[in-house]
């Protein structure tokens, strides 16, 4: 997948044009109130660039997984929040294609912004239907994709539409490609990758892709248990993927010099924040107890490995960090990553939540907005929404 993509700057001059902009406003909304507007804020530089260059913006996004029209999953609250962030009115169209959308798009004056209703109210969106994409394309003069979080989906607003209009990447898409692509194509060394989360099977393709590139691969979270089991340790009631033990054993045999595993762990007698807990070495997990976090010795060991890194990639928590009692390991790693002088890239929802919770998000070089997309990118997969954009 070539990564030197045409960007919105390559489409200048934009004056008098309508820019059809795919954004990722798939944000949590409860009773019409947005819980986290990070993804809306992330699109602001591209929207402001369009306005500043005398064009109008027709924004389109999906929200949730509606089966047909479901107004509880309307994008309208996102239009309200975007207007507050831009400090100007944002128009809203009650549909994303057809007469309502076309009339709203054609009425736009330079410098105005319009948000369309949820793309997934039409089943043709997820089917990458060319006729649906053609209807979307009729709303703009050029197409810009700034929705990296949807780039791994071959959907009409992501892939098919780019065949009907001059297409380019927005600033957020460009940033994601540059940072994540930089890790895969031209990493700075030492490169330290931190992988956590529940299951080794979810991260196996990423491990395989990163092992030749990384100098150190730190393993935490539930997936570390499977590696520890492969080393012969008793795991009590800890989460272990029986099917992945052989694969973990293979990885340990070939690459144990690069892999860092926990030395001590926090165990509990139940999967609960109120459970009895204690710190033990990895070989001392008692029957009926389970590992729910990395221990302080492990945290110090991992932080030490991060200290001299030139580049750090982190995807996945070190423990069950949604329970405050078992969040210490993840929080400590977040602070250790932020304290380095390395280029730091965070990919994946839980890691993003961890750096925000630890209050160090502003010290991270790049926080990816695409959970599934960043994971597939790091696996080395071709993302339809990136591949379709023309190279410079």
N, C-alpha and C positions, 0 to 999 in steps of 0.2 A: 504494500500500500504506500504509494508515493505520498510524502507528507508536505511538500512545498506547494501549498494550495493557493489559488487565487483568493484574495480577500476583498472586502467591501471597498477598500481604497482603490483597487484595480478597476472598479466600476465607475469611478468618477469621470466626468461630472454627473451628479445626480439631480441637479436643480430641475424642478418641475416634474420629476418622475415619482411614481409610486413604488415603494420598495416592499415587496412581499417578504416578511421576516418571520421565519420559524423560530419561536422562542420556547423555552421549557418552563412554563408556569404551572407545572404539576406540583402544586404546593398543598400542604395540609390545610383544609378549610373545615371549620366546625361552626354550625349555625351562622354561616355567612362571614365568619371571622377567620382571617389567615393566621395560622399559628407560627409560621416561619416564612419570611419573605426573601430569604437568601437568593433563591433562583430568580426572583423578579429584579432584585438589586443587581445581580450578575449581568442582566441584559441591558442595563442602563447605558453603558458606554456606546454600544452600537446604536441604540435608539436615539441618543443625543447627537451622535455623529450624523445620522440621517436628517434630523431636524436642522442641525447647523449648516448642512449643505443644501438646504432649500428643497428637500424632498418631503414626501409624506410617507408614513409608515403604516402598513396593514399587517398587524400581528396575528399569528395563529399559533394555537397550542392545544395539546390534549390535557385532560385532567381526569385522573382516576381510571377506572375500567367500567364505564357505564354500558349497559346493554340497551342501546337506543337512547332516546331523549330522557334525561333524568336531571331535572333542574336543581337537585341537591348537589349536582356536580357541574354546575354552570361555571364558566370562567369569569362571570360578571364581577365577583368580589376582587378578582385580580386586576380588573380595569380600574376599580375604585382605588386600590392600593397603589397602582402604577401612577395614577393621576396625582396622588399625594406625594409620591417620590419625585415625579417630574416637576411638580408645582404648576401644572397646567391641565386643562380638561383632556380626558381620553374618551373618545366615542366608543360605543359598543354596538355590535350587530348581533341580532337575535339568532342568526344562523351563520355558517361559515362558507356556504355556497348558495347559488341560486339568486333570485331577484333581490332579496333583502340585502344580502352581502354585496352584490354588484352595485346596487344603488348607493349603499353606504361608502363603498370604496371610491366610486366615481365622484361623489360629492366632496371628497377630501381636498382641502387646499394645502399648498406647500407649508410644511411645519406642523401639520396636524397628525394625530395618532388615532388609529382605530384598532380595537381588539375584537376578533371574531369569536363566536360561540364555540364551545368544545368540539374539536375535530372528531372525537370518537362518538359523537351522537350519530354519526354516519358510519355504518359497518364497512363502507368502501375504503375508509382511511387505513384500517389495519390490513386490508387485502391488497394495498398498494395499487388500487384500481386506476388505470391511466385516464379514464374519462373523468373521474372525481378529481384527479390531479390537474387535468386540463381546466376544470371549472375553478380550481384554486388559482391556477396560473393567470386566469382572466382578470384577477383582482389586482395584478401588479405589472410593472414594466420590467423589473429585475427581481431575482430571488436571492435572498441571503439566509443561510442557515446558521443560527447561533444557539442551537439546541443540542449540545454535545450529549446530554443525558438521554436523548432519543436516537443518537447516531447509529446504535447497534440494531435498530429496527428498520426493516425495509417497508416503510409505510408511505402512503401517497404524499404526505406533506414533507417527508424527509428525503425520499428517493425519487419517485416518479415525477414530481413537480419540477425537479432540476433539469429534466429533459425538454421542458417547454419554454424556459426563460434563461437569459444569461444568468449564471449562478456563481456564487462566491461564499466564502466563510465570513461570519461576523467576528468581532474581536474576541469574544469568549471562546468560540470554536477554535480560532487561531491559537489562543493561549493554551487550551487543552492539548491540541495537537503538538505544539512546540514543547511543552513540558513533559507530557507522557511519551511523546515520540523521541524526545531527547534522551530519556532513560534507556530506551530500546536501541537507538541508533548511534548515539555518541555520549555514553555516560561518563561522568567524571569519577575518578577513582581516588580513594576507596568508595565504592558504592555499597551501601548497607540497605538491604530490604528487610522490612519487618512485616511478617504475615501472621495474622491472628484470625479469630473467628471460630465457629463451632466445628466445622468439618474439613478434613484434609481433602476429601473428594471435590469440594467446591473450589479449592485453591490449587489442585494438582497441576492443571495446565499452566497456571501462573508460575508455580514453583519450577516446572520444567523449562519454561521460557526464560526465567530470571537466573537460574543456577549458573549458566555459562557466563552471564554478565556481571553478577554480583560478587563482591569480595567476601561478604558475610551475609548469611540469611538467618535472621532471628525468627524463631517460631514461638508463638504464644497462643493463648486461648485454648478452646477444647481440642483443636487439631494437634496441639503438642502432646496430648494424652496418648494419641495413637502412635506417635513416634516413641514415647516413653514405654508403652506396652511392647513395641517392636524391639526395644532394648532389653526387655525381660522384666521390667518392673511391674509389681502388682498395682492395679489402679483402683481397687475397691469398687464403688458404684459410679466412678467417673465416666463421662461420655467417652466411649472408644468406638471407632469404626472398625468392626471386625474385618470387613471386606478390604480395608485399605492397609492392614498391618503388613502384608507382604510387600506392598509398594513402598511403605515407609522404610521397611528393612533394606530394600534395594537402594533407596536414596541414602540411607545411612552408610551402606557399604561403599557406595561410589563417592560420596561427597561429605562425609562426616567432618572434614576439615573446614568446610564452609558453614555447616549448619550449627546454630546455637540453640540448645534446648534448656528448659528450666532446670535449676539446681535445687530449688526449694519451692514449695507451693502452699497456698492457703486452702485448707480442706474444711468441709462442713459436714454435719451429720444429716443435713436435709437441704433441698434446693429452695432455700428461703432466706430472706434478709435477717430473720430472727433466729436462724439456726446457730447451734454451737459451732465455733470455728477455732482453728489453731494453725500455726505454721509448722510444717514438717519438711524434711528432705524428701526428694522424689521417691526414695525407696521405702518410705514409712507410711504409706496410705493404708489406713486400717479398713477391714471389711465394713461395708455399710456407710463409709464416708466417701466424699467426692471432692475432686479438685475444682475450685471455682475462681482461682486467681493465681498469678505468679507471686512468689514470696519476695521479701526484701533483699535477700542475697542475690536472687535472680535479677531483680530490678537494677541493682548496683552493677552487676556483671554486664547486663544489656546496655546500660547507660555508658559504661566504659567503652564498649564497642562502637558506640555512636560518636564518641568524643572527637575522633580524628577523621570522621567521614567527610568527604567532599560533596556527596550526594546521598540523600536518604529518601526512600519510598516507604510509605506505611499504609497498609491496608488490613484492617481488622483489629478488634480489641484483644487485650491480653487476658481478659477474664469476663465474668458476668457483670460488666460494669454498670448495667442498668440498676443493679442492687448496690446501694451505697457502701455496704459492708465489704463488697468484693470489687470495688472500683479503684482501689489504691494503686494496683499495678499499672493499669491503663493510664491513669492520671499521671503517674510518675514518668512513664514513657513519653507521654505528650509533652511534659515539661522538659524532659531530657532532649527530645527532638528539637524543641523550640530554642533550647539554650545553645545549640551548635551553630557554627558559622557556615554549615553546609547548605546547598540548595535542597530545600525540603518540599516534598510533594506528598500530599495526603489524598488517597483515593478511597471512596467507599463511605457510606452513610454513617456507620458506627464510629469510624476513626474521626470523621468530621465532627460528630457530636462530642467525641472525647476531647478534641483540642478546644472546642468552644466551651465545654464544661470546665476545662482546666484554665480557661481565660487566656490562652496563648495563641488563638487563631490569627491575630495580627502579626505574629512572629513567624508564620509559616509562609514559605515562598509562593506555593500554589496549592489551593484546596480545590480538588476536582468536584464539579457539580454532577458528574455522571457516575452513579454507583455501578450498575450493570455494564454500562458502556465502558467505564474505565477498566473494569475487570477484564472484559473481552479484549480491549485494546492491549492490555498488558499480557494477555495470553498469546498475542500475536495474530489475532483474528482480523480479517478485513471487515471494517464497519461500513455498511451500505451508505450511510449518510455522509461519510468522509470520502469514500471511494468515488462517489458520483460527482463530487465537486471538481471542476477542472483544475489542472496544475497551472502554476504561474506561467 
